[in-house]
Amino acid sequence: MAKLVVLIFVCALVCSASSRVLVEQKQKLINHSTDAGNAAGLADEKWAASSNMPPVTLQAPLVGSVSFGSGTTVEVCLVRSDVRFVGVSRFFAVVHSIVSFLFCKTIFMSMFMRTNKMRKNWFFTWNIAYGDISPLGVQKQGILINGQFPGPEIDCVTNDNLVINVFNGLPEPFLISWNGLLQRRNSWQDGVHGTNCPIPPGGNFTYVLQVKDQIGSYFYFPSLAFHKSAGGFGGIKILSRSVIPVPFPPPAGDFTILAGDWFNANHIDLQAILDSGGNLPSPDGLLINGQGPNRNTFTVEQGKTYRFRISNVGLATSINVRFQGHAMTLVEVEGSHTVQNTYSSLDIHLGQSCSVLITADQAPLDYYIVVSTRFSSSPALTTSAILHYSNSAGSPMEPPPEGPSEEIEWSLNQAKSLRWNLSASGSRPNPQGSYHYGMINTTRTIVLANSAPIINNKQRFAVNGVSFIGSETPLKLADYFNIPEVFNLGNIPDMPNSGNSGGYSLQPSVMPANFRDYVEIVFENDEDFVQSWHVDGYSFFVVGMEVGQWTPESRQGYNLRDTIARCTVQVYPKSWSAIYVTLDNVGMWNIRSENWARQYLGQQLYLRVYSPANSWRDEYPIPSNAILCGRAVGH
């Protein structure tokens, strides 16, 4: 065997010397996740040489696989080799290609062994079931994950792979979505009904996610029906890699606060109210990490600094958060390191997440962490947790700190004070400010206006005159399999219908978009409540927000230097918010109101970001474990 290997290499050297080949190599590797926890990849090696002689073409692909342990397998494929040789036989051409493949396999093995040390695969098995919970003293049917409410927290590092096998123990279909995870080239894993068939009762589905080039604080939640009101949510922490500098010292602890409004009624009853055309009642209270007032305690040591990741996981209301006697230093918003301003209280709107640093620099006592509702027509709701000094000598001082007034101006000015830390690294070593988002010309402007029409004598909610209704066949599958009459591409306009002259329609709304376009999206809110918009698959720059009507002249006030990049933006009453976004992620992506009743009753759409290349470089293929439903069955 050793002699054969030596002979092959000698032949290769002879081939190389006699052929006078000019070879240009280009290596591309595309990571692709499959089910059951195996990470896979594709390497496309193309060999070319300048010559006037006819090429020797190897039509059949040469395929090999390399295993590295930890459930990782890499497939190396010489997809097509067009090699032009001068003065050398076809035999030597074939030998040259074989030896080159073996050499490349060795190089890839070395590369992946090094990469595998930096990236981990995390495997989870989640069992979804109903259970009785009573966080506010009233028993209701809650959604538990492995018997927990809230569900298990996901802790990972940039570029890690998450393999989550979800078993649906509910008597109805179920899906989980991942608020803020970008799902690079992989809308197949997004977990909303426009991209995925639901997990049937008694069935399971394995999500395979990669937190590619991401850091920050996020959460997951159940996306179907009105499941979100029953629990099933949990936190997601994505830490920076050890080689990437973080713009603050390592905290002594890293805590998660999942806060939001709560309804004592069962989710089935709430859904029935909406289906009948009614409006939801006011929330019954607020929860912190699934519990009522003063049921959570966060223990700290005097003199040390701690990180608190705070998410608004509620259904209907913005919240304000404050730490009694302690200033909050904002350091991160949905994956963006921020200028480290300090705040005594912080507004966090539906679907939003952020991180603050709290230094235990006060007298050794207990202190309140207070959460209250904002901008609600009902009396403000308040709940609290305890910040407990390990050497505490007493209970919190009464009363808990009051929140800010209901003034929109105060909250709007606070939102404008959130700035990008231009010198800090994000998920990569280069500074965030090296991406000059404000110097790129936009290629398209989209204006999305929310409204609350009555359609067929029932309350609905719409975007640009279209109230979204789901289809039996997910839009992504219909698009992939070219199934007609599931949706009409472009059935929602780029601009609102002036005066609703075109009326309202009920249909699956899908807006077309081109891969790598740089788009300006303006969210207009002419109603009397605070709207919150989320875009799946993307992080965008919030370049402006103001009270009043948006016009092209509004661009003169845009922040084109250091606004934050995030995935959820608020729009104040009778106001607008504008974002810039690079459409660099091919797929079918949900744009939705984070007010869950509005989302459920039609205030959402899908953005189909299309690349004609049909390449794994742009989008991963359909997963082998994809559930098929509707008219996709049999494809």
C-alpha positions in Angstrom: 0.0 0.0 0.0 2.8 2.4 0.9 4.5 1.7 -2.5 1.2 2.4 -4.3 0.8 5.7 -2.5 4.4 6.7 -3.4 3.8 5.6 -7.0 0.7 7.7 -7.3 2.5 10.8 -6.0 5.4 10.2 -8.4 2.9 9.9 -11.2 1.4 13.2 -10.1 4.7 14.9 -10.1 5.5 13.6 -13.6 2.1 14.8 -14.8 2.7 18.2 -13.3 6.1 18.5 -14.9 5.2 17.3 -18.3 1.9 19.1 -18.7 3.0 22.6 -18.1 -0.4 23.2 -16.6 -1.6 26.6 -15.3 -4.1 25.6 -12.6 -6.2 28.1 -10.7 -7.9 26.7 -7.7 -10.9 28.1 -5.9 -12.2 26.5 -2.8 -15.6 27.1 -1.4 -17.1 25.6 1.6 -20.8 25.8 2.5 -21.8 24.6 6.0 -25.2 22.8 5.8 -27.0 21.3 8.7 -29.0 18.1 8.5 -31.3 16.3 10.9 -30.3 14.0 13.8 -27.5 16.4 14.8 -25.1 15.8 11.9 -23.4 18.9 10.5 -22.6 18.4 6.8 -20.9 20.4 4.2 -20.1 20.7 0.5 -16.8 21.7 -1.0 -16.9 22.6 -4.7 -13.4 22.3 -6.3 -13.1 23.6 -9.9 -9.8 23.1 -11.8 -9.0 25.2 -14.8 -6.0 25.8 -17.0 -5.4 28.0 -19.9 -4.8 26.1 -23.2 -6.0 25.8 -26.7 -6.2 22.0 -26.5 -9.6 20.3 -26.0 -10.3 19.6 -22.3 -10.3 16.2 -20.6 -13.6 16.3 -18.7 -14.4 14.1 -15.7 -18.2 14.0 -15.9 -18.8 11.8 -12.8 -18.3 13.5 -9.4 -15.6 12.1 -7.1 -17.1 12.0 -3.6 -15.5 11.3 -0.3 -16.5 11.8 3.4 -14.4 12.6 6.4 -15.6 12.1 9.9 -14.3 14.1 12.9 -16.4 12.8 15.8 -18.9 14.8 17.8 -21.5 13.9 15.2 -19.8 15.9 12.5 -19.3 14.5 9.0 -17.9 16.5 6.1 -18.5 15.4 2.5 -15.9 16.5 0.0 -17.1 16.4 -3.5 -15.1 17.1 -6.7 -18.3 18.1 -8.4 -16.9 18.7 -11.9 -13.4 18.8 -13.1 -12.6 20.5 -16.5 -8.8 20.1 -16.9 -6.9 21.2 -20.0 -3.5 19.6 -20.6 -0.9 20.3 -23.2 1.2 17.3 -24.3 0.0 14.8 -21.7 -2.1 11.7 -22.1 -5.6 11.3 -20.8 -4.3 8.7 -18.4 -2.1 11.3 -16.7 -5.0 13.7 -16.6 -7.1 11.2 -14.7 -4.3 10.4 -12.3 -3.7 14.1 -11.8 -7.3 14.6 -10.8 -7.4 11.6 -8.4 -4.2 12.7 -6.7 -5.5 16.2 -6.4 -8.7 14.9 -4.8 -6.7 13.0 -2.2 -4.6 16.0 -1.5 -7.6 18.2 -1.1 -9.2 15.7 1.2 -6.1 15.9 3.4 -6.3 19.7 3.5 -10.0 19.7 4.3 -9.4 17.2 7.1 -6.8 19.4 8.7 -9.1 22.5 8.2 -12.1 20.9 9.7 -10.3 19.5 12.7 -9.2 23.0 13.5 -12.6 24.5 12.9 -14.4 21.8 14.9 -12.4 22.8 18.0 -13.9 26.3 17.8 -17.5 25.3 17.0 -19.7 23.0 19.1 -22.8 21.0 18.4 -25.5 21.2 21.1 -28.1 18.5 21.2 -31.5 19.0 22.9 -34.6 16.8 23.2 -37.7 18.8 24.1 -41.0 17.2 25.0 -43.9 19.5 24.6 -46.9 18.9 26.9 -49.8 20.6 28.6 -49.6 21.2 32.4 -51.5 23.1 35.0 -49.8 26.4 35.9 -51.0 29.3 38.1 -48.4 32.0 38.1 -50.9 34.7 39.2 -52.9 32.3 41.5 -55.4 31.3 38.8 -54.9 27.8 37.3 -54.8 27.5 33.6 -53.5 25.1 30.9 -49.9 26.0 30.2 -47.4 24.7 27.6 -44.4 23.1 29.2 -41.1 22.0 27.7 -39.6 19.1 29.6 -42.0 19.9 32.4 -40.6 23.5 32.7 -42.3 26.9 32.4 -40.6 28.9 31.0 -38.7 26.4 28.8 -35.0 25.5 29.0 -32.5 28.3 28.3 -30.2 27.8 25.3 -26.6 28.9 26.0 -24.2 28.8 23.1 -21.4 30.6 21.3 -21.2 32.3 17.9 -21.3 29.8 15.0 -22.4 26.9 17.3 -24.9 24.3 15.9 -28.1 23.7 17.8 -29.8 20.4 17.1 -33.3 20.5 18.8 -35.5 17.4 18.6 -39.0 18.6 19.4 -41.7 16.0 20.3 -45.2 17.3 20.2 -47.3 15.9 23.0 -50.1 18.3 22.5 -53.4 17.2 20.9 -53.0 19.8 18.2 -50.2 20.9 15.7 -47.3 22.8 17.1 -44.2 24.8 16.0 -41.5 26.8 17.7 -39.9 29.9 16.2 -36.6 31.6 17.2 -37.0 35.3 17.7 -33.9 37.0 16.4 -31.9 34.0 15.1 -31.0 34.9 11.5 -31.1 31.4 10.1 -28.5 32.2 7.5 -29.5 30.6 4.1 -32.0 28.5 6.0 -35.5 29.8 6.3 -36.5 26.1 6.3 -35.8 26.2 10.1 -37.6 29.4 10.9 -40.6 27.6 12.6 -43.5 29.8 11.4 -46.4 28.4 9.3 -45.3 30.2 6.2 -42.1 28.2 6.1 -42.8 24.9 8.0 -45.5 22.3 8.2 -46.6 22.0 11.8 -45.4 19.1 13.9 -48.5 16.8 14.2 -49.8 15.5 17.5 -47.5 12.7 18.6 -44.9 13.6 16.0 -41.5 15.2 16.2 -39.2 17.4 14.1 -35.5 18.1 14.6 -34.5 21.7 14.1 -30.9 22.1 13.0 -29.9 25.7 13.5 -26.5 27.5 13.3 -26.1 30.8 15.2 -23.9 32.0 12.3 -22.1 35.2 12.9 -24.4 36.2 15.8 -24.0 37.3 19.4 -26.6 38.6 21.8 -29.9 38.0 23.6 -33.0 36.5 22.1 -35.8 34.1 22.9 -37.9 31.3 21.3 -41.7 30.9 21.4 -44.6 28.8 20.0 -45.7 30.4 16.8 -49.0 28.6 15.9 -52.6 29.6 16.9 -52.5 31.4 20.2 -50.1 29.0 21.9 -47.8 31.9 22.9 -50.3 33.0 25.5 -49.9 29.6 27.2 -46.1 29.7 27.7 -43.6 27.5 25.7 -41.1 30.3 25.5 -37.5 30.5 26.8 -34.3 32.5 26.6 -31.4 32.3 24.1 -27.9 33.5 25.0 -25.2 33.7 22.3 -21.8 34.5 23.7 -18.9 35.9 21.8 -16.0 33.6 20.8 -13.1 33.7 23.1 -10.9 35.3 20.4 -13.3 38.2 19.9 -12.9 41.2 22.3 -16.1 42.2 24.2 -16.3 46.0 25.1 -16.8 45.4 28.9 -15.1 43.2 31.5 -16.5 39.7 32.0 -19.5 40.1 34.4 -19.6 38.1 37.7 -22.9 36.6 36.5 -25.3 36.4 33.5 -29.0 36.5 34.3 -32.1 36.3 32.1 -35.3 38.1 32.6 -38.2 37.1 30.4 -41.0 39.6 31.3 -44.3 40.3 29.8 -48.1 40.5 30.2 -50.1 37.5 31.1 -53.7 36.4 30.7 -55.4 34.0 33.2 -57.8 32.7 30.5 -56.8 29.6 28.6 -55.3 30.1 25.2 -58.1 28.3 23.5 -60.6 30.7 25.0 -58.6 33.7 24.0 -58.3 32.4 20.4 -62.1 31.9 20.3 -62.6 35.5 21.3 -60.5 36.6 18.3 -62.1 34.1 15.9 -65.5 35.4 16.8 -64.5 39.0 15.9 -64.0 40.3 19.4 -61.1 42.0 21.1 -58.9 40.6 23.8 -59.6 41.7 27.4 -56.8 43.6 29.2 -54.0 41.4 30.6 -54.4 40.2 34.2 -50.9 40.9 35.2 -47.2 40.7 34.4 -44.8 37.8 34.9 -41.0 37.7 35.4 -39.6 34.3 34.3 -43.0 32.7 34.5 -43.8 33.8 38.1 -45.7 36.6 39.8 -44.6 39.4 42.2 -41.4 38.8 44.2 -41.2 35.1 43.3 -37.8 35.6 41.6 -34.6 36.4 43.4 -31.3 37.3 41.8 -28.4 37.0 44.2 -25.4 39.3 43.8 -22.2 40.0 45.7 -21.5 43.5 46.8 -19.0 45.4 44.6 -19.4 43.1 41.5 -21.1 43.7 38.2 -23.7 41.5 36.6 -25.3 41.2 33.2 -29.1 41.0 32.9 -30.6 40.0 29.5 -34.2 41.3 29.4 -36.8 40.3 26.8 -40.4 41.4 26.4 -42.2 38.0 25.7 -45.7 39.4 26.2 -48.6 39.6 23.8 -50.0 43.1 24.0 -48.1 45.7 25.9 -44.8 47.5 26.1 -43.0 47.4 29.5 -40.6 49.5 31.5 -37.9 48.0 33.6 -36.0 49.6 36.5 -33.7 48.4 39.3 -34.3 50.1 42.6 -31.3 52.3 43.6 -29.1 51.0 40.7 -28.3 52.5 37.3 -28.5 50.3 34.2 -25.7 50.5 31.7 -27.0 49.4 28.3 -24.4 47.2 26.5 -26.3 45.2 23.9 -29.5 45.3 21.9 -30.4 42.2 19.9 -26.8 41.4 18.9 -25.5 45.0 18.6 -23.0 46.3 21.1 -24.2 49.7 22.1 -22.7 53.0 23.4 -22.7 52.4 27.1 -25.3 54.9 28.3 -26.8 54.6 31.7 -30.6 54.7 32.4 -32.7 54.7 35.5 -35.5 53.0 33.6 -35.8 51.4 30.2 -38.7 50.9 27.8 -38.7 47.5 26.1 -41.4 46.9 23.5 -43.1 43.7 22.4 -40.5 41.2 21.0 -37.5 43.2 21.9 -34.4 42.1 23.9 -31.4 43.9 25.4 -28.6 43.5 27.9 -27.8 45.8 30.8 -25.0 45.8 33.4 -25.8 46.3 37.0 -23.1 47.0 39.6 -23.9 46.0 43.2 -22.6 49.2 44.6 -25.3 50.0 47.2 -25.7 49.2 50.8 -26.1 45.4 51.5 -29.9 45.1 51.4 -32.5 43.7 49.1 -33.8 45.8 46.2 -36.8 45.7 43.9 -36.5 44.9 40.2 -39.7 46.5 38.9 -41.5 45.8 35.6 -44.6 47.8 34.6 -46.8 48.2 31.5 -46.5 51.3 29.2 -48.9 53.1 26.9 -51.9 51.1 27.9 -55.5 52.5 28.1 -56.0 50.4 31.3 -54.4 51.2 34.6 -50.7 50.3 34.6 -49.8 46.8 35.8 -46.7 46.2 37.9 -44.7 43.3 39.1 -41.3 42.8 40.7 -38.5 40.5 41.5 -35.8 40.8 44.2 -32.1 41.8 43.7 -30.6 40.2 46.8 -27.2 41.1 48.1 -25.5 38.0 49.4 -24.6 39.9 52.6 -28.1 41.6 52.8 -29.1 43.0 56.1 -32.7 43.7 55.3 -35.7 43.7 53.0 -36.3 46.1 50.1 -37.3 49.6 51.0 -40.9 50.6 50.2 -42.3 51.7 47.9 -40.9 50.2 44.7 -39.6 52.9 42.3 -42.3 54.4 40.0 -42.0 54.2 36.3 -41.9 57.1 33.8 -45.0 59.0 32.7 -47.1 58.0 29.7 -45.5 60.6 27.5 -44.5 59.3 24.1 -41.8 62.0 23.8 -39.9 60.6 26.7 -39.8 57.1 25.3 -39.1 58.4 21.7 -36.1 60.4 23.0 -34.8 57.4 24.9 -35.1 55.2 21.7 -33.0 57.8 19.8 -30.3 57.7 22.4 -29.5 54.0 21.6 -26.4 54.1 19.5 -24.0 51.6 17.9 -20.6 51.2 19.5 -18.6 51.8 16.4 -15.3 50.7 17.8 -16.5 47.4 19.4 -16.3 44.1 17.7 -19.6 42.2 17.0 -19.5 38.5 16.2 -16.4 39.1 14.1 -13.1 40.8 15.0 -13.6 43.8 12.8 -15.3 46.8 14.5 -19.1 47.2 14.0 -18.5 50.7 12.6 -16.5 49.3 9.7 -19.8 48.6 8.0 -20.9 52.0 6.7 -24.6 51.4 6.3 -25.3 55.1 5.7 -23.1 55.3 2.7 -24.9 52.7 0.6 -27.6 53.8 -1.8 -30.9 52.1 -1.3 -32.4 50.3 -4.3 -36.1 50.3 -3.2 -38.4 52.0 -0.7 -41.3 50.0 0.9 -43.9 51.8 3.1 -45.9 49.4 5.3 -49.0 50.9 7.0 -50.9 49.0 9.7 -54.7 49.3 9.9 -57.6 47.7 11.8 -60.5 47.1 9.3 -63.7 45.3 9.8 -63.9 42.6 7.2 -67.0 40.3 6.9 -68.4 41.9 10.0 -65.3 40.8 12.1 -62.4 42.6 13.4 -59.3 42.1 11.3 -55.9 43.7 11.1 -54.0 44.5 7.8 -50.9 45.8 6.2 -51.2 47.9 3.1 -54.8 46.8 2.7 -54.1 43.1 2.9 -55.1 41.0 5.9 -53.0 37.9 5.9 -54.6 34.5 6.1 -52.6 31.2 6.2 -52.8 28.4 3.7 -52.8 24.7 4.2 -49.6 24.5 2.2 -46.7 26.6 3.7 -45.7 29.3 1.3 -42.1 28.2 1.3 -43.0 24.7 0.2 -45.4 26.0 -2.4 -42.6 28.2 -3.8 -40.0 25.4 -3.7 -42.2 22.8 -5.4 -43.8 25.3 -7.8 -47.3 24.5 -6.5 -49.7 26.9 -8.2 -52.6 28.9 -6.6 -51.3 28.8 -3.1 -50.2 32.5 -3.2 -49.9 35.2 -5.7 -46.4 36.8 -5.6 -46.7 40.6 -5.3 -50.3 40.7 -4.1 -49.3 43.2 -1.4 -48.2 46.6 -2.7 -45.0 48.5 -1.8 -47.1 51.5 -0.7 -50.3 51.8 1.3 -53.6 52.2 -0.6 -54.3 55.9 -0.4 -57.5 56.3 1.6 -58.1 52.5 1.3 -59.6 53.2 -2.1 -58.8 49.7 -3.1 -60.6 48.2 -0.1 -59.2 45.3 1.9 -58.6 41.7 1.0 -58.0 38.4 2.8 -55.1 36.4 1.3 -51.6 35.0 1.9 -49.6 38.2 1.3 -46.1 37.7 -0.3 -43.9 40.5 -1.4 -41.1 39.8 -3.9 -37.6 41.0 -3.3 -34.2 40.5 -5.0 -31.2 38.9 -3.3 -28.6 41.6 -2.2 -30.9 44.6 -2.7 -30.4 47.3 -0.1 -33.9 48.4 0.9 -35.5 51.2 2.9 -38.6 50.1 4.8 -40.9 52.6 6.5 -43.4 51.4 9.1 -46.3 53.9 9.4 -48.6 53.7 12.4 -51.7 56.0 12.1 -53.4 54.3 15.1 -53.4 55.2 18.8 -51.2 52.4 20.2 -47.5 51.5 20.1 -46.9 49.1 17.3 -43.9 46.7 17.2 -42.6 45.1 14.0 -40.3 42.1 13.7 -38.4 40.9 10.6 -37.3 37.2 10.5 -34.0 36.4 9.0 -32.5 39.9 9.2 -30.9 42.5 11.4 -31.7 46.0 10.2 -30.6 49.5 11.0 -33.2 51.8 12.6 -32.3 55.0 10.8 -35.2 57.2 11.9 -38.4 57.5 14.0 -40.6 60.5 14.5 -44.1 61.6 15.3 -46.2 62.5 12.2 -46.4 61.4 8.6 -43.3 60.1 6.8 -42.3 61.9 3.6 -39.2 61.7 1.4 -38.0 64.8 3.2 -37.9 62.8 6.4 -34.7 61.3 5.2 -32.9 64.5 6.1 -33.2 63.5 9.8 -31.9 59.9 9.4 -29.1 58.7 11.5 -26.7 57.4 8.9 -23.7 57.0 11.2 -24.3 55.1 14.4 -27.8 53.8 14.9 -28.2 50.3 16.2 -28.9 47.2 14.2 -31.7 45.0 15.6 -34.5 42.7 14.5 -37.6 44.4 16.2 -38.6 48.0 16.1 -41.3 50.0 17.8 -43.5 52.5 16.0 -45.2 55.1 18.3 -48.8 56.2 17.9 -49.4 58.6 14.9 -45.7 58.1 14.0 -43.3 56.3 11.7 -40.1 54.3 12.0 -37.6 53.7 9.1 -35.1 51.0 8.7 -32.3 50.1 6.2 -31.8 46.4 5.5 -29.5 44.4 3.2 -31.4 41.5 1.7 -28.5 39.1 1.9 -30.4 36.1 3.2 -32.4 34.1 0.6 -35.6 32.6 1.7 -39.2 33.2 2.7 -39.2 35.6 5.7 -42.0 36.6 8.0 -42.6 40.3 8.7 -45.1 40.6 11.6 -46.6 42.7 14.3 -45.4 41.5 17.7 -48.8 42.4 19.1 -50.0 38.8 19.0 -53.7 39.4 18.5 -52.9 41.6 15.5 -50.5 39.1 14.1 -53.1 36.3 14.5 -55.7 38.4 12.7 -53.7 39.3 9.7 -51.1 41.9 10.5 -48.2 40.1 8.9 -46.7 39.3 5.5 -43.9 37.3 3.9 -40.9 38.7 2.0 -39.7 36.3 -0.6 -36.0 37.1 -1.1 -35.0 35.4 -4.4 -31.7 34.4 -6.0 -31.8 33.0 -9.6 -28.5 31.1 -8.9 -30.2 28.1 -7.3 -27.0 27.4 -5.4 -26.1 26.1 -2.0 -24.0 29.2 -1.7 -27.2 31.3 -1.4 -29.7 28.9 0.2 -29.6 25.4 1.7 -31.7 22.7 0.1 -34.8 21.4 1.7 -34.0 19.4 4.8 -34.3 15.6 4.4 -36.5 15.5 7.5 -38.9 18.3 6.3 -42.5 17.6 7.2 -44.8 17.8 4.1 -48.4 18.9 4.4 -51.2 20.2 2.2 -50.5 20.1 -1.5 -46.8 19.5 -0.8 -47.5 15.9 0.1 -46.2 13.5 -2.5 -43.5 15.9 -3.8 
